[in-house]
Each structure stands twice: as C-alpha cells, then as structure tokens.
Amino acid sequence: MSGLIHVPSADMNKEGEARIGGHFLNRELLPDEAFFFRGSKYHSTTHYLSITPFSWMELAYTCTLMKGYKNAENLEDYGFYHKDRYFSIKLQPIKEVKGKWWPSIAIGSNDPVTTSDKKNRTDLPERNRNQIFSNYYIAATKHIDWKQHNFGFHLAYRHWKRSYNSKWNGLVGVSPFNLLSSKTCV
C-alpha cells in the first residue's frame, strides 16, 4: 500500500500499478502479546503484494513472519514458522487537485475481517493470534510546491482493533517529506 511504510497517507499509487516489497519491523514497534517468544521480543519482517486496479482503490496482501515451534513434538525446532496474513483496502473518495486548497482524503483498513480455522468465528478473542494488525483509518494528504520542491503533508487517525495496539490509536503522523522536482531528476 502507498504511505510511509506502515503509516497511512491519502496518496495513491498510479492506476494499474503493482508493487512487491518487504519491511523490517523493529521489535519495539510490535505488540508484546504476539511477538514474544522464549522469553524475549524479537524483530520480524513483512512481505506484500499491492495493486491499484482503479485510481481511487488500492488492494494489498501482507504476510508478517512470526516465531514459533515447527511442531509440538520437537520444542528445539523453532524459527519463523508462523505467519500473520491479511488483506488491506484503501479508498480515496476525495482527490487533491493541484492549485486548490483541499487535500486528498482516504479511508482504509488492514485485516478488516478474519475467521478462525475451526469454527469460522469472526469475534476471535484478544489472546488469539489473528488480526494482530487489524485497524481502520482515515488520512488526509496535501502537497505544496515551493521553488523546485514538492512537500507532502500527511495527517491520519487510526483505530486498532486489539487493545495491545492501543498505544498507537489516534493521530499517527504529521510528516512532511521532500521530493525532488522533475527539473532535477534524471
């Protein structure tokens, strides 16, 4: 998904664009309950596939690696044998128009719905290792051209489903960034 790694923005990829990528996830930014194994928290990684079928919609599939035992019989055989997989959607009902005052607005969700393997329940308890990154958000993005630079300002509100992510509820970013203009790019 477009945005600043895991911080949502209202920017969208170009229609028809597909992305494949990955991220390193520092253990300090991961929830304790899901990323605590054999007495300590650990770093993890994600890999993803993101597509933009329309200029106003992005869809993604993400897989986060999790440590665990390969099987219950051999407790010495452990590693990144488990995964948290989820789908994401982002919709942009309002698009920024260059030279106008209003920003782009996007609404989205990561891992909005899940079911358990056995009973197809959607109301999984918090101790379950499903929907670790389930959240809903609204984001606004405004770009301003100044001299030969383009500055993007992003403001987002995110609500997490799980209480162990509650420290990240609310305002998640006001982050300007600087892009070179087409005059200085090769």
C-alpha positions as CSV (number, residue, x, y, z in Angstrom):
1,M,0.0,0.0,0.0
2,S,1.1,3.5,-0.6
3,G,2.0,5.5,2.5
4,L,5.0,5.8,4.8
5,I,5.8,2.2,5.5
6,H,3.0,1.3,8.0
7,V,1.7,4.9,8.4
8,P,-1.2,5.5,6.2
9,S,-1.5,8.5,3.9
10,A,-4.1,9.6,1.3
11,D,-1.6,9.2,-1.6
12,M,-2.4,6.5,-4.1
13,N,-0.3,4.6,-6.5
14,K,-1.0,5.0,-10.2
15,E,-3.9,3.1,-11.7
16,G,-2.7,-0.3,-12.9
17,E,0.4,-0.3,-10.8
18,A,1.5,-3.3,-8.8
19,R,4.2,-3.4,-6.1
20,I,6.0,-6.2,-4.4
21,G,8.1,-5.4,-1.3
22,G,9.0,-6.0,2.2
23,H,9.7,-4.2,5.5
24,F,11.8,-4.8,8.6
25,L,9.8,-4.5,11.8
26,N,11.6,-3.4,14.9
27,R,10.6,-5.3,18.0
28,E,9.9,-2.1,19.9
29,L,7.1,-1.2,17.5
30,L,5.5,-4.7,17.6
31,P,2.9,-5.8,20.2
32,D,4.3,-7.7,23.1
33,E,1.5,-10.3,23.1
34,A,2.1,-11.5,19.6
35,F,5.9,-11.1,19.2
36,F,7.2,-12.5,22.5
37,F,8.8,-15.9,22.2
38,R,11.0,-18.0,24.5
39,G,11.4,-15.1,27.0
40,S,12.0,-12.1,24.7
41,K,10.6,-9.9,22.0
42,Y,12.0,-10.3,18.5
43,H,12.3,-8.4,15.3
44,S,10.3,-9.5,12.3
45,T,9.7,-8.8,8.6
46,T,6.7,-8.5,6.3
47,H,6.4,-9.0,2.6
48,Y,3.5,-7.8,0.5
49,L,1.8,-7.5,-2.9
50,S,-0.1,-4.3,-3.6
51,I,-2.2,-3.5,-6.7
52,T,-4.1,-0.4,-7.7
53,P,-6.9,-1.5,-10.0
54,F,-8.6,1.9,-10.1
55,S,-7.2,5.4,-9.4
56,W,-9.4,5.5,-6.3
57,M,-8.7,2.0,-4.9
58,E,-5.7,0.0,-3.6
59,L,-5.7,-3.6,-2.5
60,A,-2.9,-5.5,-0.8
61,Y,-2.0,-8.8,0.7
62,T,0.6,-8.8,3.5
63,C,2.4,-11.6,5.4
64,T,4.2,-11.0,8.7
65,L,6.6,-13.7,9.9
66,M,6.3,-14.9,13.5
67,K,8.5,-17.1,15.6
68,G,7.1,-20.4,16.9
69,Y,7.8,-24.1,17.2
70,K,7.6,-26.2,14.0
71,N,5.6,-28.8,15.7
72,A,4.6,-29.7,19.3
73,E,6.7,-32.8,19.5
74,N,10.1,-31.1,19.0
75,L,10.4,-28.0,21.2
76,E,14.0,-27.4,20.0
77,D,13.0,-26.9,16.4
78,Y,11.8,-23.3,16.3
79,G,12.1,-20.3,14.0
80,F,9.8,-18.2,11.7
81,Y,7.4,-21.0,11.1
82,H,4.2,-19.0,11.7
83,K,2.6,-16.1,9.8
84,D,0.0,-13.4,10.2
85,R,-1.6,-12.9,6.8
86,Y,-4.1,-10.2,5.9
87,F,-5.7,-8.2,3.2
88,S,-5.9,-4.4,3.1
89,I,-8.1,-1.9,1.2
90,K,-7.8,1.8,0.8
91,L,-10.4,4.0,-1.0
92,Q,-9.8,7.7,-2.0
93,P,-13.3,9.4,-2.3
94,I,-11.7,12.9,-2.5
95,K,-8.7,13.5,-4.7
96,E,-6.4,16.5,-4.3
97,V,-6.5,18.9,-7.3
98,K,-3.2,20.8,-7.9
99,G,-3.6,24.5,-7.1
100,K,-6.7,24.0,-5.0
101,W,-6.9,24.1,-1.2
102,W,-8.5,20.8,-0.3
103,P,-6.4,17.7,0.4
104,S,-6.8,14.1,-0.7
105,I,-8.9,12.0,1.7
106,A,-8.6,8.2,2.0
107,I,-10.3,5.7,4.2
108,G,-8.9,2.2,4.7
109,S,-8.4,-0.9,6.7
110,N,-5.8,-3.6,7.2
111,D,-7.1,-7.0,8.1
112,P,-10.7,-6.0,8.5
113,V,-12.3,-9.5,8.6
114,T,-10.9,-12.8,9.7
115,T,-12.2,-16.2,10.7
116,S,-10.8,-19.0,12.8
117,D,-9.7,-22.2,11.1
118,K,-12.2,-24.4,13.1
119,K,-15.5,-22.7,13.7
120,N,-15.4,-19.7,11.2
121,R,-16.0,-17.3,14.0
122,T,-15.3,-13.6,13.4
123,D,-15.3,-12.5,17.0
124,L,-12.0,-14.0,17.9
125,P,-10.7,-13.4,21.5
126,E,-7.8,-11.0,22.0
127,R,-5.4,-13.7,23.0
128,N,-5.9,-15.3,19.6
129,R,-3.0,-14.7,17.2
130,N,-5.4,-13.5,14.4
131,Q,-5.9,-9.9,13.4
132,I,-2.8,-8.7,15.1
133,F,-2.6,-5.6,12.8
134,S,-6.4,-5.1,12.3
135,N,-7.1,-1.4,12.1
136,Y,-9.2,1.2,10.4
137,Y,-8.1,4.7,9.4
138,I,-8.8,8.0,7.7
139,A,-6.0,10.0,6.2
140,A,-5.6,13.4,4.6
141,T,-2.7,14.4,2.3
142,K,-1.9,17.9,0.9
143,H,1.1,18.6,-1.5
144,I,2.6,22.1,-1.8
145,D,5.0,23.1,-4.5
146,W,7.7,25.5,-3.3
147,K,10.6,26.5,-5.5
148,Q,11.8,23.2,-7.1
149,H,10.4,21.0,-4.3
150,N,7.2,19.3,-3.6
151,F,6.2,18.9,0.1
152,G,3.6,16.4,1.2
153,F,1.9,16.8,4.5
154,H,0.0,13.8,5.9
155,L,-2.4,13.6,8.8
156,A,-4.1,10.3,9.8
157,Y,-6.3,8.9,12.5
158,R,-6.1,5.2,13.1
159,H,-8.1,2.9,15.3
160,W,-6.7,-0.5,16.2
161,K,-9.0,-3.5,16.9
162,R,-6.7,-5.1,19.6
163,S,-6.1,-3.3,22.9
164,Y,-2.4,-4.2,22.8
165,N,-2.0,-1.8,19.9
166,S,-3.9,0.9,21.7
167,K,-0.8,3.0,22.3
168,W,-0.9,3.6,18.5
169,N,-4.6,4.7,18.5
170,G,-5.3,8.3,17.4
171,L,-3.0,10.6,15.5
172,V,-0.4,8.6,13.7
173,G,1.6,11.1,11.8
174,V,2.1,14.6,10.6
175,S,5.1,14.2,8.4
176,P,6.4,16.4,5.7
177,F,8.7,15.0,3.2
178,N,10.7,16.5,0.4
179,L,10.7,15.2,-3.2
180,L,13.0,16.4,-6.0
181,S,11.1,18.1,-8.8
182,S,11.2,16.7,-12.4
183,K,13.7,19.5,-13.2
184,T,16.4,18.0,-11.0
185,C,15.7,14.3,-11.6
186,V,17.4,12.3,-14.3
